[in-house]
């Protein structure tokens, strides 16, 4: 391989915060980025070369994007795998990860069935389409997490159902056809950012503990505060997942650690993931840079942990949508071990992800609990309200 700079132009379907961080990560490598996103002046627009304003599945727009770039990828599962495959073939532009992988992952039921068929451990699950069917499943499992088969994210499309009486309202909330998954009494949620490069090379980042409330990720803690056998099993399961998936790039592999120490796959995202934002400051190569390296077929960067790190998400603390003005930033900027990331969204909504901050330990021996405490204190000092 011979690489020259400035580098190629990368097309990204999606220009949200992930597209923004992709653009930020590879500008220094001379890689130009063009994004496709339906929101004018999307969050990525200030840091990339250009934006095509169109829906993620707009065939004409995806073909226009393909005609202008040297490689394609996506940062949102709402991309259309058929359109991506057609544009890739017509314009002789590679798209990574493989559209077939996106097609499998877009439907949570199809994803779980494929993982189960591959022998990868998952919670018990079943398809449900009627309230009566859901009632029976709730009685059988003693409670379920009801998930919309397509389109759910950041807690949307996920509804816990603990009694048959809740079935009809829950099914209506997720919009009909759904998947019901056993409601686990897990020890913690963990995640592994996996990486597939050229010639089948795979790497993983250190296992991350993910802390959720209201089905929304609040903090990521690395290294995860799990026992060594659980860490080893999580890495093994993640490696099996990477072998099962087709296409180069980063994969966010979300996992459950059960009370018995088992590791089960929750969901997979075929792209950089919020669980891996800590890698910008906490790893030798960020997930965003490594995603681009993998998509382009370049050598992968090291995934080693620099020091214990915690990412705390900055969520909308307002009661209704309003223009976004973040207050209390001074303390974060004054903290020598903290880094603030602003996603560039114009409006703040209740619990909308508006940014994140990452705190890294002073040394590799730093206590993750202390780093988590500092991250929470700094994050909780931020607000979008003026009171």
PyMOL commands that set and color helices and strands:
alter all, ss='L'
color gray80, all
select helices_A, chain A and resi 17-29+45-47+59-68+81-91+99-106+108-117+131-141+164-174+198-200+228-244+274-276+279-282+287-296+330-334+368-380
alter helices_A, ss='H'
color red, helices_A
select strands_A, chain A and resi 9-13+32-37+50-53+71-74+94-95+125-128+144-148+158-161+178-182+186-196+202-204+208-213+216-222+249-258+263-269+309-315+322-323+338-342+347-348+353-360
alter strands_A, ss='S'
color yellow, strands_A
deselect
rebuild
show_as cartoon
